[in-house]
Amino acid sequence: MLLLQFSTSHYCRKARLALGYKGIVYRVKNLTPGFHALQLKPKTGATTVPVLCPELPGQPECISDSSEIFRFLEEFSPIAVYFPWKRNRD
């Protein structure tokens, strides 16, 4: 998996912590603010970071927004759940 980010963004830190908590191996690509929009807009239609690119068959090309990344990771790796109380309601 590839995480596109700004190294100092707290939203990107949230995504890194989520990936680490799940024990998922990933790579990081630090983007330059301002120029990042040229890379992100074609992939996600958005210009905000973080963006996670799973690079796996059958998975979305890229996911933007740290909350959406959380949701994706919860489905992708049900081990070490973030919100166990939500799991019990389903």
SULUR-V251060 format. One record per pair of residues at least 6 apart in sequence whose ideal C-beta (glycine too) atoms are under 6 Angstrom apart, sorted by the first residue. I is the first residue (numbers start at 1). J is the second residue. D is the distance in whole Angstrom. If there is no record, write none. Layout:
# SULUR-V251060
i = [I:I]
j = [J:J]
d = [D:D]
This chain:
# SULUR-V251060
i = [1:1:2:2:2:3:3:3:3:4:4:4:5:5:5:6:6:7:9:11:11:12:12:14:15:15:15:18:18:19:21:22:22:22:37:40:40:41:43:44:44:44:46:50:51:51:52:52:53:63:63:74:81]
j = [26:54:27:53:55:26:28:50:52:29:31:51:12:49:50:12:49:30:49:50:66:49:50:66:50:66:69:70:73:26:80:73:77:80:47:47:51:47:62:51:62:64:64:66:62:64:63:69:62:69:72:82:87]
d = [4:5:5:4:6:5:5:6:6:5:6:4:4:5:5:6:5:5:6:6:5:6:4:5:4:5:5:6:6:5:6:6:5:6:4:5:6:6:4:6:5:4:5:6:5:5:5:5:5:5:5:6:5]
